[in-house]
Amino acid sequence: MKRKYFHELTKKDYFELAKRGITYKKLAKLHPQPKWCGYPNATEGVMGCWSLTSFMINSENDCKKCDLYYKYETGKSFK
């Protein structure tokens, strides 16, 4: 599977990872939260961002009304 940010995962991608027994911690390393997300550990399951982990976030626009949204420098990607 190509490395993607968490919001770019499809439900199929997510459930394939879950079937393999991946932990939320490992998932967060492989598929980090979006750069514009200031929510601490947003991909950490129950304590994370419910909108993100419930597949309601598909783009930056989906987060613009969130108190933890912040603009970031475009063109940057994760390592």
MORA-V911005 format. One record per residue. N is the residue number from 0. RES is the residue in three letters. PHI is phi in whole degrees, 0 to 359 (NA if undefined). Layout:
# MORA-V911005
n	res	phi
N	RES	PHI
N	RES	PHI
This chain:
# MORA-V911005
n	res	phi
0	MET	NA
1	LYS	297
2	ARG	290
3	LYS	226
4	TYR	291
5	PHE	304
6	HIS	292
7	GLU	270
8	LEU	290
9	THR	274
10	LYS	300
11	LYS	298
12	ASP	304
13	TYR	300
14	PHE	290
15	GLU	295
16	LEU	295
17	ALA	298
18	LYS	297
19	ARG	280
20	GLY	83
21	ILE	294
22	THR	274
23	TYR	298
24	LYS	297
25	LYS	293
26	LEU	301
27	ALA	296
28	LYS	286
29	LEU	286
30	HIS	224
31	PRO	292
32	GLN	293
33	PRO	299
34	LYS	300
35	TRP	276
36	CYS	268
37	GLY	262
38	TYR	288
39	PRO	298
40	ASN	52
41	ALA	302
42	THR	265
43	GLU	274
44	GLY	58
45	VAL	301
46	MET	271
47	GLY	270
48	CYS	282
49	TRP	296
50	SER	297
51	LEU	292
52	THR	283
53	SER	258
54	PHE	64
55	MET	267
56	ILE	253
57	ASN	240
58	SER	202
59	GLU	301
60	ASN	302
61	ASP	294
62	CYS	253
63	LYS	297
64	LYS	265
65	CYS	285
66	ASP	297
67	LEU	259
68	TYR	282
69	TYR	214
70	LYS	287
71	TYR	227
72	GLU	284
73	THR	292
74	GLY	89
75	LYS	268
76	SER	228
77	PHE	282
78	LYS	280
